[in-house]
Amino acid sequence: MALYRSPARLWLVAVLALAGALALVGPAHAAGGKLKPHAFGELDCNGQSTIQTSVRRSFACSDIRGFAGTTNANTWDGRFYDNGVYIGHDEPDMTFLSTRAGSGDNVTWTETLPRDPSAAPTIASPGSDVSHWFELSIAPWFSMAMCDPLSYPQNGCTPEGTTPENAPTCVGTQTTNCYPGAGSAFMEMQLYPPGFPPFADGISCDDSHWCAALTIDSLECTLGFAYCNPGCTEPVNFGWIQRDGIPTGPPSPQDADLQTFTPNGQTLLMNPGDTIRVHMFDAPAPGGGDAFEVVIDDLTTGQSGFMQASAHNGFADTSITDCSGTPFNFQPEYSTAAKSNIVPWAALQTDISTEFEIGHWEGCTGLSHPSRLTLAPGITDIYYNSCHSPYETLGRSEASEPSDALCYPQGDTHGQLASEPDLITGCLDDLQQNGDLDFDGTPYWPEWPTGAQPTAKFPGSFVESLPTSGGGGYQQYFVQTDVALSESSCSSTSAVGCSVPPPGPGQFYPYWSRVGATSASCTLQFGNVASGAGVNNLGEDAQYGADQIQTLGYPEFEGPVQTNTCGSGSSG
């Protein structure tokens, strides 16, 4: 049994070092008391809440599925809409499967964090510019399904359980002779690259370190999305991985504030090139019971950090009725990582996976149309809405993107937030739509790693060992992506117009390669690692398989389930 190591206080009330020595302090709540929504928070990580202003406008939320043939206020064309706004993501994902007990609730990942080129990023020649990781993926993450009885489909949930074997999943508003699923939340243990701070309205903790956080997204909708609360459609809990395990601010959707998303002196900072071990598991919680916990050990520096998703730490689930919160111990939903064990509302068909959140960045040579963003009472930042760029002029019609915002100039220190300067001018494409819907930004050009080490132009890849659970491996894996949901050309009733890569000017989509001859020596690399000694590129884009709209009811590319072993060769 793991020893409990989480903090003895709800959170540390810290002074947030901002220009003018402004201090922001989050309110405390008695254990077991209801949390009423504040004016600012994260009741909807897509920024569309009708009753609250989101503190952070550039969240990597969990993508939400659609239902073929189901049309209501929240889903049509096989896609999900949050208060009428399409909020899809682009999430290439490798999911691991196992029927071994513990494989769904206790997993360890070991990986070496990538290095960027020594040269600064450039915005001049799409496809051959110098690129850094913050341009390619704003949040690589590891996933695990969580129990949340107040999340979709509003059913009870037994932690570390199983789904009924061979029961068909309910589709749309169907309620009989099918399994609707237990109340589920989607946990993403996210990593954030250096180079484009501050995190509150950017990507990074600073210009030189990787950092990480435990995030949990729930969905306040009923079966088939017949009703979703417009005030708290996709609430998110957030806590940095801390050396002392104490959140920097309130993690709950109701209370989250600028402190929540601002690293402090205890936030675990990791160097490019460090090898880290990420352990995700259920652990004893203060006050009784268990709660999900993440521990990161930096094997290079010897530092460690952790965060527990417990009521004691300020994590809470959310009521679909009034968006209030209840302090809550989140726990893993499944004992095993069987293929049927998934989050029923998520676009990705997964429990245990490694993923790279892409399509949220476009580099610019100039910006125009400034606006002011409010992150907290009295705390604002200037951003721009329009990007001028060689990438932009090569793109398709901008009609699919109402705005390029959030955009910031090179050297920006973000006013009162007093961050380190941004390394380059660019946009997050996240304020009025989720992501790069015309697929013309850096992630859709071949500016990805070509191997483990950086080159003069491109960064090195993550080097990930295959995941383990209780010392054992996972028997199978498959590759998938939800990019087709964001393709305007993709039919909601057939596979017509759906493609990998998506229909942008770069005509590139990153993919997994396996390097090594045996499971023990095998590592995963992501990007454009096409060939080399011991490289199996899994067929490059062919690894994503075919569009599964006819079986899943929404556009989703999914490759075949394969045995989790490595072999030499470059063709897969």
VEXDREN-2710 file (C-alpha; in Angstrom, 1 decimal):
% VEXDREN-2710
k/r/px/py/pz
1/MET/0.0/0.0/0.0
2/ALA/1.3/3.4/-0.9
3/LEU/2.0/5.8/2.0
4/TYR/-0.2/8.9/2.1
5/ARG/1.9/12.0/1.4
6/SER/-0.6/14.7/0.6
7/PRO/-0.8/18.0/2.6
8/ALA/-2.6/18.5/5.9
9/ARG/-4.2/21.8/4.8
10/LEU/-6.9/22.6/2.2
11/TRP/-4.4/24.8/0.3
12/LEU/-1.6/27.2/1.1
13/VAL/-2.8/30.8/1.0
14/ALA/0.2/32.3/-0.7
15/VAL/1.0/35.8/-1.9
16/LEU/0.9/35.9/-5.6
17/ALA/3.8/38.0/-6.8
18/LEU/2.4/40.4/-9.4
19/ALA/3.4/43.9/-10.4
20/GLY/2.3/46.3/-7.7
21/ALA/2.6/43.5/-5.0
22/LEU/-1.0/42.6/-5.5
23/ALA/-2.1/39.6/-3.3
24/LEU/-5.0/37.3/-4.3
25/VAL/-6.3/34.9/-1.7
26/GLY/-8.8/32.2/-2.3
27/PRO/-11.6/31.6/0.2
28/ALA/-11.7/28.6/2.5
29/HIS/-14.6/26.1/2.8
30/ALA/-15.5/23.7/5.5
31/ALA/-15.0/20.1/4.6
32/GLY/-18.3/18.7/3.3
33/GLY/-19.8/22.2/2.7
34/LYS/-21.3/23.2/-0.6
35/LEU/-19.1/25.4/-2.8
36/LYS/-21.1/28.2/-4.5
37/PRO/-19.8/29.4/-7.9
38/HIS/-17.7/32.6/-7.8
39/ALA/-17.6/35.2/-10.5
40/PHE/-14.4/33.8/-11.8
41/GLY/-13.5/30.1/-11.9
42/GLU/-13.5/27.1/-14.2
43/LEU/-17.1/25.9/-14.3
44/ASP/-16.5/25.5/-18.1
45/CYS/-13.0/24.9/-19.3
46/ASN/-14.2/25.9/-22.8
47/GLY/-14.8/29.4/-21.5
48/GLN/-18.5/29.3/-22.4
49/SER/-20.2/29.4/-19.0
50/THR/-23.3/31.6/-18.8
51/ILE/-22.8/32.4/-15.1
52/GLN/-19.0/32.6/-14.6
53/THR/-15.9/34.1/-16.3
54/SER/-13.2/31.6/-16.9
55/VAL/-9.9/32.4/-15.3
56/ARG/-7.9/30.6/-18.0
57/ARG/-9.1/31.0/-21.6
58/SER/-6.7/28.6/-23.3
59/PHE/-7.4/25.3/-21.6
60/ALA/-6.6/21.9/-23.2
61/CYS/-10.0/20.4/-22.3
62/SER/-11.2/16.9/-23.0
63/ASP/-12.9/16.5/-26.4
64/ILE/-16.5/15.5/-26.4
65/ARG/-18.1/13.0/-28.8
66/GLY/-21.2/13.4/-30.9
67/PHE/-24.2/11.1/-31.7
68/ALA/-25.2/10.3/-35.2
69/GLY/-28.8/11.1/-35.8
70/THR/-29.3/12.9/-32.5
71/THR/-30.0/16.6/-32.8
72/ASN/-30.7/18.8/-29.9
73/ALA/-29.4/22.1/-28.4
74/ASN/-26.0/20.4/-27.6
75/THR/-25.3/18.0/-30.4
76/TRP/-25.8/18.0/-34.1
77/ASP/-23.9/16.9/-37.2
78/GLY/-22.3/14.2/-35.0
79/ARG/-20.5/16.9/-33.0
80/PHE/-20.8/18.6/-29.6
81/TYR/-21.5/22.3/-29.1
82/ASP/-21.0/24.1/-25.8
83/ASN/-23.6/26.9/-25.7
84/GLY/-23.8/26.8/-29.5
85/VAL/-20.0/27.0/-29.9
86/TYR/-18.0/24.1/-31.5
87/ILE/-15.3/23.1/-29.0
88/GLY/-13.6/20.2/-30.6
89/HIS/-9.9/19.4/-30.2
90/ASP/-7.1/17.6/-32.1
91/GLU/-5.8/14.8/-29.9
92/PRO/-3.6/12.1/-31.5
93/ASP/-3.6/9.3/-29.0
94/MET/-2.0/5.9/-28.3
95/THR/-4.2/3.8/-25.9
96/PHE/-3.0/0.8/-24.0
97/LEU/-5.1/-2.2/-23.2
98/SER/-4.9/-4.9/-20.5
99/THR/-7.3/-7.2/-18.6
100/ARG/-4.9/-7.5/-15.7
101/ALA/-6.3/-6.2/-12.4
102/GLY/-4.8/-2.9/-11.5
103/SER/-4.0/-1.9/-15.1
104/GLY/-6.8/0.6/-15.1
105/ASP/-6.0/2.3/-11.7
106/ASN/-2.2/2.0/-11.2
107/VAL/0.1/3.0/-14.1
108/THR/3.7/4.2/-14.3
109/TRP/5.2/6.1/-17.3
110/THR/8.9/6.8/-17.6
111/GLU/10.1/9.2/-20.2
112/THR/12.9/11.7/-21.1
113/LEU/11.7/15.2/-21.7
114/PRO/12.6/16.7/-25.1
115/ARG/15.1/19.5/-25.8
116/ASP/14.5/22.4/-28.2
117/PRO/17.0/23.6/-30.8
118/SER/19.5/26.1/-29.5
119/ALA/18.3/28.6/-32.1
120/ALA/15.1/30.7/-31.4
121/PRO/11.9/29.8/-33.3
122/THR/11.5/31.4/-36.7
123/ILE/8.4/32.4/-38.7
124/ALA/9.5/32.6/-42.3
125/SER/9.3/29.4/-44.3
126/PRO/6.4/27.0/-43.4
127/GLY/7.6/23.5/-43.2
128/SER/11.3/24.3/-42.6
129/ASP/11.2/27.0/-39.8
130/VAL/13.0/26.5/-36.5
131/SER/10.4/25.1/-34.2
132/HIS/10.1/24.6/-30.4
133/TRP/7.8/22.3/-28.5
134/PHE/5.4/25.0/-27.3
135/GLU/4.5/25.6/-31.0
136/LEU/3.8/21.9/-31.6
137/SER/1.9/20.7/-28.5
138/ILE/0.6/22.9/-25.7
139/ALA/-0.1/19.9/-23.4
140/PRO/1.2/16.4/-23.9
141/TRP/-0.7/14.3/-21.4
142/PHE/-1.4/10.8/-19.8
143/SER/-5.0/9.8/-19.2
144/MET/-7.1/7.8/-16.8
145/ALA/-10.9/7.6/-16.3
146/MET/-12.2/8.8/-13.0
147/CYS/-15.4/8.0/-11.1
148/ASP/-17.7/11.0/-10.8
149/PRO/-21.4/10.2/-10.1
150/LEU/-22.4/13.8/-10.9
151/SER/-20.9/13.7/-14.4
152/TYR/-22.4/12.3/-17.6
153/PRO/-24.6/10.3/-17.8
154/GLN/-25.5/11.2/-14.2
155/ASN/-25.3/7.6/-13.0
156/GLY/-23.7/6.1/-9.9
157/CYS/-20.1/5.0/-10.1
158/THR/-18.2/2.3/-8.2
159/PRO/-14.5/3.1/-8.1
160/GLU/-12.1/0.6/-9.7
161/GLY/-15.0/-1.4/-11.1
162/THR/-15.8/-2.9/-14.6
163/THR/-18.4/-2.4/-17.3
164/PRO/-20.9/-5.2/-18.0
165/GLU/-19.2/-7.6/-20.5
166/ASN/-20.6/-7.6/-24.0
167/ALA/-23.2/-4.9/-23.2
168/PRO/-23.7/-2.5/-26.2
169/THR/-23.1/1.1/-25.3
170/CYS/-26.2/3.4/-25.4
171/VAL/-26.3/5.7/-28.4
172/GLY/-27.9/9.1/-28.3
173/THR/-31.1/9.0/-26.3
174/GLN/-31.4/5.2/-26.3
175/THR/-32.0/3.9/-22.8
176/THR/-33.0/0.3/-23.0
177/ASN/-31.1/-2.9/-23.8
178/CYS/-27.8/-1.0/-23.5
179/TYR/-25.2/0.2/-21.0
180/PRO/-25.4/4.0/-20.5
181/GLY/-22.1/4.1/-18.5
182/ALA/-21.3/5.1/-15.0
183/GLY/-20.7/8.8/-14.1
184/SER/-17.3/9.5/-15.5
185/ALA/-14.6/12.2/-15.5
186/PHE/-11.6/12.4/-17.7
187/MET/-8.2/12.9/-16.0
188/GLU/-5.3/14.3/-17.9
189/MET/-1.9/14.5/-16.3
190/GLN/-0.7/17.4/-18.5
191/LEU/2.9/18.5/-19.2
192/TYR/3.6/22.1/-20.3
193/PRO/6.6/23.1/-22.5
194/PRO/8.8/26.2/-21.9
195/GLY/8.9/29.3/-24.1
196/PHE/5.5/31.1/-24.1
197/PRO/4.5/32.2/-20.5
198/PRO/2.6/32.9/-18.4
199/PHE/0.5/29.8/-18.0
200/ALA/-2.6/31.9/-16.9
201/ASP/-3.1/33.1/-20.5
202/GLY/-0.4/31.4/-22.4
203/ILE/1.2/27.9/-22.5
204/SER/4.3/27.8/-20.2
205/CYS/5.5/28.2/-16.6
206/ASP/8.6/30.0/-17.9
207/ASP/11.1/30.0/-20.7
208/SER/13.4/27.2/-19.6
209/HIS/11.4/24.5/-17.7
210/TRP/8.7/21.9/-18.2
211/CYS/6.0/21.8/-15.5
212/ALA/3.0/19.6/-15.0
213/ALA/-0.5/19.5/-13.5
214/LEU/-3.3/17.1/-12.6
215/THR/-6.5/18.1/-14.4
216/ILE/-10.0/16.4/-14.2
217/ASP/-12.8/17.3/-16.6
218/SER/-16.4/16.4/-15.9
219/LEU/-19.5/16.8/-18.1
220/GLU/-22.7/18.2/-16.7
221/CYS/-25.1/16.6/-19.3
222/THR/-27.8/13.9/-19.3
223/LEU/-27.8/10.8/-21.5
224/GLY/-27.4/11.7/-25.2
225/PHE/-26.7/15.3/-24.2
226/ALA/-30.5/15.9/-24.0
227/TYR/-29.8/18.5/-21.4
228/CYS/-26.5/20.2/-20.5
229/ASN/-26.3/23.0/-17.8
230/PRO/-25.1/26.0/-19.8
231/GLY/-23.5/27.5/-16.7
232/CYS/-21.1/24.5/-16.0
233/THR/-21.1/22.3/-19.1
234/GLU/-17.5/21.0/-18.7
235/PRO/-16.1/21.9/-15.3
236/VAL/-12.4/21.3/-14.6
237/ASN/-10.4/20.7/-11.4
238/PHE/-6.8/21.7/-11.6
239/GLY/-3.7/21.3/-9.4
240/TRP/0.0/21.8/-10.1
241/ILE/2.3/18.9/-9.4
242/GLN/4.0/20.4/-6.2
243/ARG/7.1/19.5/-4.3
244/ASP/5.0/19.8/-1.1
245/GLY/1.8/18.6/-2.6
246/ILE/-0.1/21.7/-1.6
247/PRO/-2.2/23.4/-4.4
248/THR/-1.2/27.0/-5.3
249/GLY/-4.9/28.0/-5.2
250/PRO/-8.3/26.5/-5.0
251/PRO/-8.5/23.5/-7.5
252/SER/-12.3/23.3/-7.7
253/PRO/-14.3/24.7/-10.7
254/GLN/-16.3/26.9/-8.4
255/ASP/-13.4/28.6/-6.6
256/ALA/-10.5/28.4/-9.0
257/ASP/-8.7/31.8/-9.2
258/LEU/-5.5/33.3/-10.7
259/GLN/-3.4/31.7/-7.9
260/THR/-4.7/28.3/-9.0
261/PHE/-3.0/28.7/-12.4
262/THR/0.1/30.5/-11.2
263/PRO/3.1/28.4/-10.2
264/ASN/4.9/29.2/-6.9
265/GLY/8.2/28.3/-5.3
266/GLN/7.0/24.7/-4.7
267/THR/5.9/23.9/-8.2
268/LEU/8.0/21.1/-9.7
269/LEU/10.0/22.5/-12.5
270/MET/11.8/20.0/-14.8
271/ASN/14.7/20.6/-17.2
272/PRO/14.6/19.6/-20.9
273/GLY/16.5/16.4/-21.1
274/ASP/15.5/15.2/-17.7
275/THR/14.2/11.6/-17.3
276/ILE/11.1/11.5/-15.2
277/ARG/8.9/8.7/-13.8
278/VAL/5.1/9.4/-13.5
279/HIS/3.1/7.2/-11.2
280/MET/-0.7/7.5/-11.2
281/PHE/-2.6/5.5/-8.6
282/ASP/-5.2/5.4/-5.8
283/ALA/-3.8/6.4/-2.4
284/PRO/-5.2/6.8/1.2
285/ALA/-6.7/10.3/1.7
286/PRO/-7.0/12.3/4.9
287/GLY/-10.4/12.0/6.5
288/GLY/-10.8/8.4/5.3
289/GLY/-11.1/6.7/2.0
290/ASP/-8.8/6.9/-1.0
291/ALA/-8.2/9.5/-3.7
292/PHE/-6.3/9.5/-7.0
293/GLU/-2.7/10.8/-6.8
294/VAL/0.1/11.6/-9.3
295/VAL/3.7/11.4/-8.2
296/ILE/6.5/12.6/-10.5
297/ASP/10.1/11.7/-9.7
298/ASP/12.7/13.6/-11.7
299/LEU/15.3/10.8/-11.9
300/THR/17.9/13.3/-13.2
301/THR/17.7/16.0/-10.5
302/GLY/16.4/13.8/-7.7
303/GLN/13.4/16.2/-7.1
304/SER/9.9/14.9/-6.7
305/GLY/6.4/16.4/-6.7
306/PHE/2.9/15.1/-6.2
307/MET/-0.8/16.1/-6.2
308/GLN/-3.8/14.3/-4.8
309/ALA/-7.3/14.8/-6.2
310/SER/-8.9/14.8/-2.7
311/ALA/-11.6/16.8/-1.0
312/HIS/-9.0/17.7/1.6
313/ASN/-7.0/19.4/-1.2
314/GLY/-10.1/21.3/-2.4
315/PHE/-11.1/19.1/-5.4
316/ALA/-14.9/19.0/-5.9
317/ASP/-17.5/17.5/-8.2
318/THR/-20.2/19.7/-9.7
319/SER/-24.0/19.5/-9.5
320/ILE/-25.8/19.6/-12.9
321/THR/-28.7/21.3/-11.0
322/ASP/-27.1/24.5/-9.8
323/CYS/-23.3/24.2/-10.6
324/SER/-22.4/24.1/-6.9
325/GLY/-19.6/21.9/-5.8
326/THR/-19.1/19.3/-3.2
327/PRO/-15.6/18.4/-1.9
328/PHE/-14.9/15.1/-3.4
329/ASN/-12.3/12.3/-3.5
330/PHE/-11.8/11.4/-7.2
331/GLN/-10.8/7.8/-7.7
332/PRO/-10.0/5.7/-10.8
333/GLU/-13.1/4.4/-12.5
334/TYR/-11.9/1.0/-13.6
335/SER/-9.7/-1.8/-12.3
336/THR/-8.6/-2.9/-15.7
337/ALA/-7.7/-1.2/-19.0
338/ALA/-10.1/-3.4/-21.0
339/LYS/-11.2/-1.8/-24.4
340/SER/-14.8/-1.4/-23.1
341/ASN/-13.6/0.7/-20.1
342/ILE/-13.8/4.2/-21.4
343/VAL/-15.2/7.6/-20.5
344/PRO/-18.6/7.4/-22.3
345/TRP/-18.8/11.1/-23.2
346/ALA/-15.3/11.6/-24.5
347/ALA/-14.4/11.6/-28.2
348/LEU/-11.3/9.5/-27.5
349/GLN/-12.2/5.8/-26.8
350/THR/-9.7/5.5/-23.9
351/ASP/-8.8/4.9/-20.3
352/ILE/-5.0/4.6/-20.2
353/SER/-3.2/6.5/-22.9
354/THR/-0.4/8.9/-24.0
355/GLU/-1.5/11.9/-26.1
356/PHE/-0.3/15.1/-27.6
357/GLU/-2.7/18.1/-27.7
358/ILE/-2.0/19.8/-31.0
359/GLY/-3.5/22.4/-33.3
360/HIS/-3.5/25.3/-30.8
361/TRP/-0.6/27.4/-32.2
362/GLU/0.2/29.7/-35.1
363/GLY/3.3/31.8/-35.4
364/CYS/3.0/35.4/-36.6
365/THR/5.2/38.2/-38.0
366/GLY/2.7/40.8/-36.9
367/LEU/-0.4/41.3/-34.9
368/SER/-3.4/43.7/-35.0
369/HIS/-6.7/44.4/-33.4
370/PRO/-5.8/44.6/-29.6
371/SER/-8.3/43.8/-26.9
372/ARG/-8.1/43.5/-23.1
373/LEU/-8.5/40.2/-21.2
374/THR/-9.7/40.2/-17.6
375/LEU/-8.2/37.2/-15.6
376/ALA/-9.4/38.3/-12.1
377/PRO/-10.9/41.4/-10.6
378/GLY/-8.4/44.2/-11.3
379/ILE/-6.0/42.0/-13.3
380/THR/-6.0/42.4/-17.1
381/ASP/-3.7/41.7/-20.0
382/ILE/-3.6/43.0/-23.6
383/TYR/-3.9/40.5/-26.4
384/TYR/-4.4/40.7/-30.1
385/ASN/-7.1/39.1/-32.3
386/SER/-5.4/39.0/-35.8
387/CYS/-2.3/37.2/-36.9
388/HIS/-0.3/38.2/-40.0
389/SER/2.0/35.4/-41.1
390/PRO/3.3/33.4/-44.0
391/TYR/1.4/30.5/-42.5
392/GLU/-1.8/32.5/-42.5
393/THR/-1.6/33.5/-46.2
394/LEU/-1.2/29.8/-47.1
395/GLY/-4.3/28.8/-45.3
396/ARG/-7.8/28.2/-46.5
397/SER/-10.7/30.6/-45.9
398/GLU/-10.6/32.1/-42.4
399/ALA/-14.4/31.8/-42.2
400/SER/-14.1/28.8/-39.9
401/GLU/-12.1/30.9/-37.4
402/PRO/-13.8/34.0/-35.9
403/SER/-10.6/35.1/-34.4
404/ASP/-6.9/34.1/-34.1
405/ALA/-6.8/35.2/-30.4
406/LEU/-5.2/34.8/-28.0
407/CYS/-2.2/36.5/-29.7
408/TYR/0.9/38.0/-28.0
409/PRO/4.0/39.7/-29.4
410/GLN/7.6/38.5/-29.0
411/GLY/9.1/39.8/-25.7
412/ASP/5.7/40.3/-24.1
413/THR/5.9/40.1/-20.3
414/HIS/2.1/40.4/-19.9
415/GLY/1.7/43.5/-17.8
416/GLN/0.6/42.9/-14.2
417/LEU/1.4/39.1/-14.6
418/ALA/5.1/40.0/-15.0
419/SER/6.1/36.8/-16.8
420/GLU/9.3/36.0/-18.5
421/PRO/9.2/37.3/-22.1
422/ASP/7.5/35.3/-24.8
423/LEU/10.1/33.8/-27.2
424/ILE/8.2/34.6/-30.4
425/THR/5.1/36.3/-31.7
426/GLY/2.1/33.9/-32.0
427/CYS/-1.5/33.0/-31.3
428/LEU/-3.2/30.2/-29.4
429/ASP/-6.4/30.1/-31.6
430/ASP/-8.5/29.4/-28.5
431/LEU/-10.5/32.3/-27.4
432/GLN/-13.5/32.1/-29.8
433/GLN/-13.0/28.6/-31.1
434/ASN/-11.0/25.6/-30.0
435/GLY/-7.9/25.2/-32.1
436/ASP/-6.7/25.8/-35.6
437/LEU/-9.8/25.0/-37.6
438/ASP/-8.1/25.7/-41.0
439/PHE/-5.1/23.6/-40.1
440/ASP/-2.4/26.1/-41.3
441/GLY/-0.4/26.4/-38.1
442/THR/3.0/24.9/-37.2
443/PRO/1.6/21.5/-35.9
444/TYR/0.3/20.7/-39.4
445/TRP/3.7/21.2/-41.1
446/PRO/6.7/18.8/-41.0
447/GLU/8.5/20.8/-38.3
448/TRP/8.3/18.0/-35.8
449/PRO/11.1/15.9/-34.2
450/THR/12.9/13.5/-36.6
451/GLY/14.6/11.6/-33.7
452/ALA/15.4/11.7/-30.0
453/GLN/17.9/14.5/-30.2
454/PRO/17.2/18.1/-31.5
455/THR/18.5/19.2/-34.9
456/ALA/19.5/22.7/-35.9
457/LYS/15.8/23.3/-36.8
458/PHE/13.6/20.8/-35.0
459/PRO/13.3/19.7/-31.4
460/GLY/14.0/16.2/-30.1
461/SER/11.2/13.9/-29.4
462/PHE/9.8/12.7/-26.1
463/VAL/11.4/9.3/-25.5
464/GLU/8.7/7.2/-23.6
465/SER/9.1/3.7/-22.3
466/LEU/6.1/1.5/-22.6
467/PRO/3.8/1.9/-19.6
468/THR/3.7/-0.6/-16.7
469/SER/1.2/-1.5/-14.0
470/GLY/2.3/-3.4/-10.9
471/GLY/5.6/-4.2/-12.7
472/GLY/3.8/-5.8/-15.7
473/GLY/3.2/-4.4/-19.1
474/TYR/0.0/-3.9/-21.2
475/GLN/-0.8/-6.6/-23.7
476/GLN/-2.2/-4.5/-26.5
477/TYR/-2.5/-1.0/-27.9
478/PHE/-4.1/1.0/-30.7
479/VAL/-3.8/4.5/-32.2
480/GLN/-6.6/7.0/-32.7
481/THR/-7.4/10.6/-33.4
482/ASP/-10.4/12.9/-33.1
483/VAL/-9.1/15.4/-35.7
484/ALA/-12.0/14.6/-38.2
485/LEU/-14.5/16.2/-35.8
486/SER/-12.8/19.5/-36.5
487/GLU/-12.8/19.1/-40.3
488/SER/-15.5/21.1/-41.9
489/SER/-15.3/18.9/-45.0
490/CYS/-16.0/15.8/-42.9
491/SER/-19.5/14.3/-43.2
492/SER/-21.4/13.5/-40.1
493/THR/-23.1/10.5/-41.7
494/SER/-20.3/8.9/-43.7
495/ALA/-16.5/8.9/-44.0
496/VAL/-16.7/11.3/-47.0
497/GLY/-14.3/14.3/-46.6
498/CYS/-12.6/13.0/-43.5
499/SER/-8.9/12.6/-43.6
500/VAL/-5.6/12.2/-41.8
501/PRO/-3.7/14.5/-42.4
502/PRO/-6.5/17.1/-42.3
503/PRO/-7.1/19.4/-45.3
504/GLY/-4.6/22.2/-44.6
505/PRO/-1.7/23.6/-46.7
506/GLY/1.0/21.7/-44.8
507/GLN/-0.5/18.3/-45.5
508/PHE/1.3/16.8/-42.5
509/TYR/0.1/15.0/-39.4
510/PRO/2.5/13.8/-36.6
511/TYR/2.6/10.1/-35.7
512/TRP/4.1/7.5/-33.3
513/SER/7.2/5.5/-34.0
514/ARG/8.5/2.6/-31.9
515/VAL/12.3/2.3/-31.4
516/GLY/13.8/-0.9/-30.2
517/ALA/13.6/-4.7/-30.8
518/THR/11.9/-5.9/-27.6
519/SER/9.3/-4.7/-25.2
520/ALA/12.0/-4.2/-22.5
521/SER/14.0/-2.0/-24.8
522/CYS/11.2/-0.4/-26.7
523/THR/10.6/3.4/-26.6
524/LEU/7.9/5.6/-28.2
525/GLN/8.8/8.7/-30.1
526/PHE/6.3/11.1/-31.6
527/GLY/6.5/13.5/-34.5
528/ASN/8.2/12.7/-37.8
529/VAL/10.6/9.9/-36.9
530/ALA/10.3/8.0/-40.2
531/SER/13.4/5.9/-40.3
532/GLY/16.7/4.9/-38.6
533/ALA/18.2/2.1/-36.6
534/GLY/15.5/0.0/-35.0
535/VAL/12.7/2.5/-36.0
536/ASN/9.2/1.1/-36.7
537/ASN/7.1/4.1/-37.9
538/LEU/3.9/2.0/-37.8
539/GLY/3.1/3.1/-41.3
540/GLU/3.2/6.8/-40.4
541/ASP/-0.4/8.2/-40.8
542/ALA/-1.8/4.8/-41.7
543/GLN/-1.5/3.9/-38.0
544/TYR/-4.6/6.0/-37.4
545/GLY/-6.7/3.5/-39.3
546/ALA/-10.2/4.3/-40.7
547/ASP/-13.0/6.6/-39.8
548/GLN/-15.3/4.8/-37.4
549/ILE/-18.4/6.9/-37.9
550/GLN/-20.5/3.9/-38.8
551/THR/-19.8/2.2/-35.5
552/LEU/-19.2/5.1/-33.1
553/GLY/-21.7/7.6/-34.5
554/TYR/-19.2/10.4/-34.9
555/PRO/-16.0/11.0/-37.0
556/GLU/-13.1/9.3/-35.2
557/PHE/-10.1/7.6/-36.8
558/GLU/-9.1/4.4/-35.0
559/GLY/-6.4/1.9/-35.9
560/PRO/-6.6/-1.8/-35.2
561/VAL/-5.8/-3.3/-31.8
562/GLN/-2.2/-4.7/-32.0
563/THR/0.1/-6.7/-29.8
564/ASN/2.2/-4.5/-27.6
565/THR/5.6/-5.5/-28.8
566/CYS/8.3/-3.8/-30.8
567/GLY/10.2/-4.8/-33.8
568/SER/12.8/-3.4/-36.2
569/GLY/12.0/-2.0/-39.6
570/SER/10.6/1.4/-40.9
571/SER/7.4/0.4/-42.6
572/GLY/5.4/-0.9/-39.6
END
